[in-house]
Every structure is written in C-alpha cells, then in structure tokens.
Amino acid sequence: MSKYLIVGLGNIGAEYAHTRHNIGFDVVTAFVLKHGGSFVNARLADVAEVKWKGKIFVCIKPTTYMNLSGKAFRYWMEKEKVSLENTLTIVDDIAIPVNKLRLRPAGSSGGHNGLTDIELTLGTDKYPKLRFGIGSNFPKGMQVEYVLGKWFPEELALIKNKIEGSMETIENFSTLGIERTMNLINKKEFI
C-alpha cells in the first residue's frame, strides 16, 4: 500500500485560525474530514491517517510554528517511512494570484519561512509543494497584516472552491503522479 505524507503549513493558536497564512492547515483539515479521519495531537504535530483507493495518507499540521516546520516534516517522514517524492506540502504564496494553485516537484522557498526551514532541515528544495495563491492585494508596508489576516468576504466562495481543488490535487497526486496532476491544476483559474 503506497503511503503519502501530506503537510499543511500554518501557525498554532486561535488568532491564526483561518488566516491566509494558515491555508495549509485548512486544506489538510478539509482533506482529512472528507475522508472520514480525525486529528490527534502527537509529537510535533496534529496528525491524522486516512485511507483512500488503496493508499495511506499521513496528514500533519505541525505544532512547531511556521518557521520550525522542518522538524515536524522530517520526524513524520522518517517515522512513517515515506519517500520524499511521496510528500506534499501545502503552503500559502503571495506571489501567486488568489485564483490560482501551483503544483511543483521542487523549487525554492521564495522567502516563505516554513518552506525555508523545511529546506534547511532536509538539505534540499526538491520536494513537492502545492502553493495556494493568496495574491498581494495589500498596501505598501502591510504585507504581514495581509498574510496574517482573514480572507476578504468577497473571496470566501473562491477560497472554498480552491480548497476543493486542493483536495482533488492531493488525490490526483497520489493516483496520476505529479506531472499529470501539474498539467491538470497549474493552468486552471478558480472563480
């Protein structure tokens, strides 16, 4: 049975819940609920295991805060004996428009603290990432407030559609492989 590690990045604490920066948590939570799982608090992360189409998905939400995400990633990857190419990290990205998702097999952190820590911990940037575009609709000097802020009311339907698209991407990643899944998702514009 193939095993996958699905890593949703975010920050713990009620003040960060459902913010742009926590979209990784929201996607992984939705995926686990869709497949009838539930999270338990475990070492370095909230963890859930779900099965779908003969595959096992170990889903984690690190409890280490964003800038220490690598520790939880490596611990669970090694504990569950998941190969690096069978990991998928879901993360917010201000460089991608809010109506887009971007799947890549490798690539730099782009200045994202969570990805930077994973890269430093693993010694490579060659691991799959699903970047959830959050756009850059903020005034100069207000990036932190924007990233740590809640979605605008007019974005909520779009975000719900993109979370659905993200769950489908996780499933396709496990059944079709990353190349075919990239062809399906990277050109799509969500409304």
Secondary structure, 3 states (H helix, E strand, C coil): CEEEEEEECCCCCHHHCCEHHHHHHHHHHHHHHHCCCCCEEECCEEEEEEEECCEEEEEEEECCCHHHHHHHHHHHHHHCCCCHHHEEEEEEECCCCCCCEEEECCCCCCCCHHHHHHHHHHCCCCCCEEEEECCCCCCCCCHHHHHCCECCHHHHHHHHHHHHHHHHHHHHHHHCCHHHHHHHHCCCCCC
